[in-house]
Amino acid sequence: MRIAVLASGSNGNCCLVENNGLNLLIDAGLSGKETERRLNQVGTSLENIDAILITHSHSDHVRGAGIISRRHNIPVYLTRKTHKEAPYHLAKARVKYFSQKNSFLINSHQIQPILTSHSVCSSGFVIEKFGLFTDTGIITKQMQAAIPKLKAVVMESNHDIDMLINGPYPYYLKQWILSEKGHLSNVDASSFLQQHGENMSLALLGHMSENNNTPELAVKTFETLVKRKTDFMVCSREGITGSWEI
């Protein structure tokens, strides 16, 4: 399996997963043109993509899904409620619905949705030994059950709590970020990996706030709290982070 993080953060989110002939995008938060450009940089193209999985309806995750689906006849997998929340970005897309309660197949490969806590029917995904859990205010029971089996994860590490509390955001926004429907802090995410990620060898720290976190602080927190051999890397907000074989 190869994974490549093409974008992660409020500017846009997109992750490529290639696994034994199956080529997926998890989220399509970049423009169609920019998605193609970044795929070309990691040695592939939209012509090779079999499906797009959507975690939730916010524009930084669905911005390019409709145009990519229409131009390349690529199916977009999402929940019915997520589709209702993002009709503009998904207009005339080739939509296929999944239930968060059940795994589903794409070209004989099992995809497991994982309930997160952010927007209406927000999801993470597990594909064999890889998982993606971003945009969640709490660690859900489904996340706890899934992560012990994983070797690699894109894990939300949105903010440092002190930076957020003492930063310039208005009070209501700080409270939302800290709520059950907000985002995970560095401590939240690293404690989760320490407690439940016993087989984790690679953690890509995603959806990092530009104003309430720093890459150095996030990595230091993980290296301090996770007491096992795991490689940590911060996902770029501005470009491709890299690609990994797992």
C-alpha positions as CSV (number, residue, x, y, z in Angstrom):
1,M,0.0,0.0,0.0
2,R,1.1,3.5,-0.8
3,I,-0.3,6.7,0.8
4,A,0.4,10.3,-0.2
5,V,-0.9,13.3,1.6
6,L,-1.6,15.9,-1.1
7,A,-3.1,18.5,1.3
8,S,-4.1,18.8,4.9
9,G,-5.7,21.7,6.7
10,S,-8.3,24.4,6.3
11,N,-6.8,25.3,2.9
12,G,-7.8,21.9,1.6
13,N,-7.6,18.2,2.3
14,C,-6.8,15.3,0.0
15,C,-5.1,11.9,0.6
16,L,-4.2,9.3,-2.0
17,V,-4.4,5.7,-1.1
18,E,-3.1,3.0,-3.6
19,N,-3.6,-0.6,-2.6
20,N,-3.2,-3.6,-4.8
21,G,-4.8,-2.0,-7.9
22,L,-7.3,0.2,-6.0
23,N,-6.6,3.9,-6.2
24,L,-8.6,6.2,-3.9
25,L,-8.8,9.8,-2.9
26,I,-9.9,10.5,0.7
27,D,-11.5,13.9,0.4
28,A,-11.2,16.3,-2.6
29,G,-10.8,19.7,-1.0
30,L,-8.5,21.2,-3.7
31,S,-9.6,22.4,-7.2
32,G,-9.7,19.8,-9.9
33,K,-6.7,21.4,-11.6
34,E,-4.6,21.5,-8.4
35,T,-5.6,17.9,-7.5
36,E,-4.3,16.7,-10.9
37,R,-1.1,18.7,-10.5
38,R,-0.3,17.2,-7.2
39,L,-1.2,13.7,-8.3
40,N,1.2,14.2,-11.2
41,Q,3.9,15.1,-8.7
42,V,3.5,11.8,-7.0
43,G,3.5,9.8,-10.2
44,T,-0.2,9.3,-11.0
45,S,-3.3,11.2,-12.3
46,L,-7.0,11.5,-12.0
47,E,-7.4,9.0,-14.8
48,N,-6.2,6.3,-12.4
49,I,-8.5,7.2,-9.5
50,D,-11.3,4.6,-8.9
51,A,-13.3,6.5,-6.2
52,I,-13.4,9.5,-3.9
53,L,-14.3,9.0,-0.2
54,I,-15.7,12.0,1.6
55,T,-15.3,12.5,5.3
56,H,-17.8,15.3,5.7
57,S,-19.4,18.3,4.0
58,H,-17.1,21.2,4.8
59,S,-15.7,22.9,1.7
60,D,-12.1,22.2,2.5
61,H,-12.9,18.5,2.1
62,V,-15.4,18.6,-0.9
63,R,-14.5,21.6,-2.9
64,G,-13.2,19.7,-5.9
65,A,-15.3,16.5,-5.6
66,G,-18.1,17.5,-8.0
67,I,-15.9,18.8,-10.9
68,I,-13.5,15.8,-10.6
69,S,-16.4,13.3,-10.6
70,R,-18.2,15.0,-13.6
71,R,-15.0,15.3,-15.7
72,H,-13.6,11.9,-15.0
73,N,-16.7,9.8,-14.2
74,I,-15.3,9.0,-10.8
75,P,-17.8,7.8,-8.1
76,V,-18.0,9.8,-4.9
77,Y,-18.8,7.8,-1.7
78,L,-20.4,9.7,1.2
79,T,-23.3,9.5,3.5
80,R,-26.7,10.7,2.4
81,K,-26.8,13.4,5.1
82,T,-23.3,14.6,4.0
83,H,-24.6,14.9,0.4
84,K,-27.6,17.0,1.6
85,E,-25.1,19.4,3.5
86,A,-23.0,20.0,0.4
87,P,-25.3,20.2,-2.7
88,Y,-23.4,22.9,-4.5
89,H,-20.0,21.3,-4.5
90,L,-21.5,17.9,-5.4
91,A,-23.9,19.0,-8.1
92,K,-24.3,16.3,-10.8
93,A,-21.5,14.2,-9.2
94,R,-21.7,10.4,-9.5
95,V,-22.7,9.8,-5.9
96,K,-22.8,6.5,-4.0
97,Y,-24.0,6.4,-0.4
98,F,-22.6,4.4,2.4
99,S,-23.8,3.8,6.0
100,Q,-21.4,4.6,8.9
101,K,-22.7,1.4,10.5
102,N,-21.3,-0.9,7.8
103,S,-18.2,-1.5,5.8
104,F,-18.5,-1.5,2.0
105,L,-16.6,-2.7,-1.0
106,I,-14.9,-0.8,-3.8
107,N,-13.5,-3.2,-6.4
108,S,-13.5,-6.0,-3.9
109,H,-11.6,-3.9,-1.3
110,Q,-13.1,-3.4,2.1
111,I,-13.6,0.2,3.3
112,Q,-14.5,0.7,6.9
113,P,-16.1,4.1,7.9
114,I,-15.3,5.2,11.4
115,L,-17.6,7.6,13.2
116,T,-16.0,10.9,14.2
117,S,-17.5,13.9,15.9
118,H,-17.4,17.1,13.9
119,S,-20.2,17.8,11.4
120,V,-23.3,15.9,10.3
121,C,-22.3,12.3,9.8
122,S,-18.6,13.0,9.8
123,S,-16.4,9.9,9.2
124,G,-12.9,8.7,9.2
125,F,-11.9,5.6,7.2
126,V,-9.8,2.4,7.7
127,I,-8.4,0.6,4.7
128,E,-6.5,-2.5,5.9
129,K,-3.6,-1.3,8.1
130,F,-4.1,2.4,7.3
131,G,-6.5,4.9,8.9
132,L,-7.5,8.6,8.5
133,F,-9.0,10.4,11.5
134,T,-9.2,14.2,11.1
135,D,-11.8,16.7,12.0
136,T,-13.1,15.3,15.2
137,G,-13.6,17.0,18.6
138,I,-13.3,13.8,20.6
139,I,-11.9,10.3,20.4
140,T,-14.9,8.1,19.5
141,K,-15.4,4.5,20.5
142,Q,-15.1,3.5,16.9
143,M,-11.7,5.2,16.7
144,Q,-10.6,3.4,19.8
145,A,-11.6,0.1,18.4
146,A,-10.0,0.6,15.1
147,I,-6.6,2.0,15.8
148,P,-4.9,-1.0,17.6
149,K,-4.8,-2.8,14.3
150,L,-3.3,0.0,12.3
151,K,0.3,0.6,11.2
152,A,-0.1,4.0,9.8
153,V,-2.5,6.9,10.4
154,V,-3.3,10.4,9.3
155,M,-4.2,11.8,12.7
156,E,-5.6,15.2,13.5
157,S,-3.3,17.3,15.6
158,N,-5.0,20.7,15.2
159,H,-3.9,22.9,18.1
160,D,-1.9,23.4,21.2
161,I,-4.4,24.2,23.9
162,D,-2.4,27.1,25.5
163,M,-1.8,28.7,22.1
164,L,-5.5,28.5,21.3
165,I,-6.7,29.9,24.7
166,N,-4.2,32.7,24.7
167,G,-4.5,33.4,20.9
168,P,-6.5,36.0,18.9
169,Y,-9.5,33.9,18.1
170,P,-12.9,35.2,19.5
171,Y,-14.2,33.4,22.5
172,Y,-17.1,31.6,20.7
173,L,-14.6,30.1,18.1
174,K,-12.2,28.9,20.8
175,Q,-15.1,27.2,22.6
176,W,-16.2,25.5,19.4
177,I,-12.7,24.2,18.6
178,L,-12.5,22.8,22.1
179,S,-15.9,21.3,22.0
180,E,-17.0,17.7,21.1
181,K,-17.7,18.9,17.6
182,G,-14.4,20.8,17.2
183,H,-10.9,19.6,16.7
184,L,-8.3,17.5,18.6
185,S,-5.4,19.0,20.4
186,N,-1.8,17.7,20.3
187,V,-2.3,16.2,23.7
188,D,-5.6,14.6,22.8
189,A,-4.2,12.9,19.7
190,S,-0.8,11.9,21.2
191,S,-2.5,10.4,24.3
192,F,-4.9,8.5,22.1
193,L,-1.9,6.9,20.2
194,Q,-0.1,6.1,23.4
195,Q,-3.1,4.4,24.9
196,H,-4.4,2.5,21.8
197,G,-1.9,2.6,19.0
198,E,0.3,-0.3,20.0
199,N,1.1,-1.3,16.4
200,M,1.5,2.2,15.0
201,S,4.8,2.8,13.1
202,L,3.9,6.0,11.2
203,A,1.7,8.9,12.4
204,L,1.1,11.8,10.0
205,L,-0.1,14.8,12.0
206,G,-2.9,16.4,10.0
207,H,-5.2,19.4,9.9
208,M,-2.8,21.6,11.9
209,S,-3.9,25.1,12.7
210,E,-1.9,27.9,11.2
211,N,-2.5,30.2,14.2
212,N,-2.8,27.8,17.2
213,N,0.0,25.3,16.7
214,T,3.5,24.8,15.3
215,P,5.0,21.7,13.7
216,E,7.8,21.7,16.2
217,L,5.4,21.9,19.2
218,A,3.2,19.1,17.8
219,V,6.1,16.7,17.1
220,K,7.6,17.5,20.5
221,T,4.2,16.7,22.2
222,F,3.9,13.3,20.4
223,E,7.5,12.3,21.0
224,T,7.1,13.1,24.7
225,L,3.8,11.3,25.3
226,V,4.0,8.4,22.9
227,K,6.4,5.9,24.6
228,R,7.0,3.6,21.7
229,K,8.9,3.7,18.4
230,T,6.7,5.6,16.0
231,D,7.7,8.0,13.3
232,F,5.9,11.4,13.4
233,M,5.6,13.9,10.5
234,V,3.5,17.0,10.2
235,C,1.3,17.2,7.1
236,S,1.8,20.4,5.1
237,R,-0.9,23.0,4.8
238,E,0.6,24.3,1.5
239,G,1.7,21.3,-0.6
240,I,2.4,17.6,-0.8
241,T,3.7,16.2,2.5
242,G,5.2,13.0,0.8
243,S,4.3,9.4,0.1
244,W,5.0,6.3,2.0
245,E,4.9,2.5,1.5
246,I,3.2,0.7,4.4
